[in-house]
Amino acid sequence: MHCCCFVFETVYHTHKDIVFNLALQYVQNVEDAQEITQDVFLSVYQSLSSFRQEAHITTWIYRITINKSLDFIRTKKRKKRFAFMVNLFADESRESLHKAAFDHPGIQLEQKEALERIFRHINDLPERQRTALILSKIEQLPQATIAAIMQLSVKAVESLIQRAKNNLANKLDTEGK
């Protein structure tokens, strides 16, 4: 058991920043990214002994992080829809639920509004396009690595990135008109 804890500790210290930063790209909120990071490493700890090494451990952890991030977003959307329905039928004295603030560290105040708008449009992309775009343009991973993480061909990743960029450009153009 001692050996397993040492392996986990090594995996954690090697990958914690990667996991946190990737989660942050999905949720743009430090506290939510910290929660996702905890969930990822809980899953890693629980599954480390069964890791078959068919993929590189970093690829495996990226995959877990993406899935946990997308699950977190889906759960949050369900809660928002439920809160909206509750507020529709609630009396006016009840407090309404508000969207979590855009909280991304390292962003200058003047850049915050523009980045919030861009991330809002990135978040509206289909999941696979969003993932490919984040891994490529924000995490700056090579397409072969993205293909391994997403379990797709390099050509499919190229296509997803191109469609994501086109969709994002269209959304930004439409908003600017």
C-alpha positions in Angstrom: 0.0 0.0 0.0 2.9 2.4 0.8 4.2 2.0 -2.8 0.8 2.9 -4.3 0.7 6.1 -2.1 4.1 7.1 -3.3 3.1 6.5 -7.0 -0.1 8.5 -6.5 1.8 11.3 -4.8 4.3 11.5 -7.7 1.4 11.4 -10.2 -0.4 14.2 -8.3 2.6 16.5 -8.0 3.5 16.0 -11.7 0.0 16.6 -13.0 -1.8 18.9 -10.6 -1.1 22.1 -12.5 -2.0 20.6 -15.8 -5.3 19.3 -14.4 -6.2 22.6 -12.7 -5.3 24.7 -15.8 -7.3 22.5 -18.1 -10.3 22.5 -15.8 -10.0 26.3 -15.6 -10.2 26.6 -19.3 -13.6 24.8 -19.3 -15.2 26.6 -16.3 -13.3 29.9 -16.0 -13.8 29.9 -12.3 -11.0 29.1 -9.8 -13.2 27.5 -7.2 -14.9 25.3 -9.8 -11.6 24.3 -11.3 -10.3 23.4 -7.8 -13.4 21.2 -7.3 -12.8 19.5 -10.6 -9.1 19.0 -9.8 -10.1 17.2 -6.6 -12.6 15.0 -8.4 -10.0 14.1 -11.0 -7.4 13.1 -8.5 -9.9 11.1 -6.5 -10.7 9.2 -9.7 -7.0 8.8 -10.4 -6.4 7.5 -6.9 -9.3 5.0 -7.1 -8.2 3.8 -10.6 -4.4 3.9 -10.5 -4.1 0.3 -9.6 -6.2 -0.7 -12.6 -4.4 1.7 -15.0 -3.4 -0.6 -17.9 -0.8 1.7 -19.5 -2.4 1.4 -22.9 -2.0 5.2 -23.1 0.5 7.4 -21.5 -0.5 8.4 -18.0 -0.7 12.1 -18.9 -3.1 11.3 -21.8 -5.2 9.2 -19.4 -5.3 12.1 -16.9 -6.2 14.6 -19.6 -9.1 12.4 -20.6 -10.3 12.2 -17.0 -10.0 15.9 -16.6 -12.0 16.6 -19.8 -14.8 14.2 -18.8 -15.0 15.6 -15.2 -15.0 19.2 -16.6 -17.8 18.4 -19.1 -19.8 16.5 -16.4 -19.4 19.5 -14.1 -20.7 21.9 -16.8 -23.6 19.6 -17.6 -24.6 19.3 -13.9 -24.4 23.1 -13.5 -26.6 23.6 -16.6 -29.2 21.2 -15.2 -29.2 23.1 -11.9 -29.6 26.4 -13.7 -32.6 25.1 -15.7 -34.2 23.8 -12.5 -33.5 27.1 -10.7 -35.1 28.9 -13.6 -38.2 26.8 -13.5 -38.4 27.2 -9.7 -38.0 31.0 -10.1 -40.8 31.1 -12.7 -43.2 29.7 -10.2 -41.8 31.3 -7.0 -43.1 34.4 -5.5 -41.1 37.6 -6.1 -39.7 37.7 -2.5 -37.5 34.7 -3.3 -33.9 35.4 -4.2 -33.0 34.4 -7.8 -29.9 32.3 -8.6 -27.2 34.1 -10.5 -24.6 32.8 -12.9 -21.1 32.3 -11.4 -18.8 35.2 -12.1 -16.1 34.9 -14.7 -13.1 34.4 -12.4 -9.9 33.6 -14.3 -6.6 34.6 -12.6 -4.0 36.6 -14.4 -6.4 38.6 -16.5 -6.1 42.4 -16.7 -9.3 44.2 -15.9 -9.6 45.7 -19.3 -9.1 42.3 -21.0 -11.7 40.6 -18.7 -14.8 41.7 -20.6 -13.4 40.7 -24.0 -12.2 37.3 -22.7 -15.5 36.7 -21.0 -17.3 37.2 -24.3 -14.9 34.9 -26.1 -15.1 32.2 -23.4 -18.9 32.4 -23.5 -18.8 31.6 -27.2 -16.2 28.8 -26.7 -18.5 27.3 -24.0 -21.4 27.4 -26.6 -19.4 25.2 -29.1 -20.3 21.5 -29.3 -18.3 19.5 -26.7 -15.8 17.9 -29.1 -15.1 21.2 -30.9 -14.6 23.0 -27.6 -12.3 20.3 -26.3 -10.2 20.3 -29.5 -10.0 24.1 -29.5 -9.0 24.3 -25.8 -6.4 21.6 -26.1 -4.9 23.1 -29.3 -5.1 26.8 -28.8 -5.0 27.3 -25.0 -3.1 24.2 -23.8 -1.0 24.3 -27.0 -0.8 20.5 -27.3 0.3 19.0 -30.6 -2.5 17.5 -32.7 -1.2 13.9 -32.3 -1.5 14.3 -28.5 -5.0 15.7 -28.8 -5.9 12.8 -31.1 -4.7 10.4 -28.4 -6.5 12.2 -25.6 -9.8 12.4 -27.6 -9.3 8.9 -29.1 -9.7 10.3 -32.7 -7.5 10.4 -35.8 -5.3 13.4 -36.3 -7.4 14.3 -39.4 -10.6 14.3 -37.2 -8.9 16.6 -34.7 -7.8 19.0 -37.5 -11.4 19.1 -38.7 -12.8 19.7 -35.2 -10.3 22.6 -34.6 -11.1 24.1 -38.0 -14.9 23.9 -37.4 -14.5 25.3 -33.9 -12.5 28.3 -35.2 -15.0 28.9 -38.0 -18.0 28.6 -35.5 -16.2 30.9 -33.1 -15.4 33.5 -35.8 -19.1 33.4 -37.0 -20.4 33.9 -33.4 -18.0 36.8 -32.8 -18.9 38.4 -36.2 -22.6 38.0 -35.6 -22.3 39.6 -32.1 -20.2 42.5 -33.5 -22.9 43.4 -36.1 
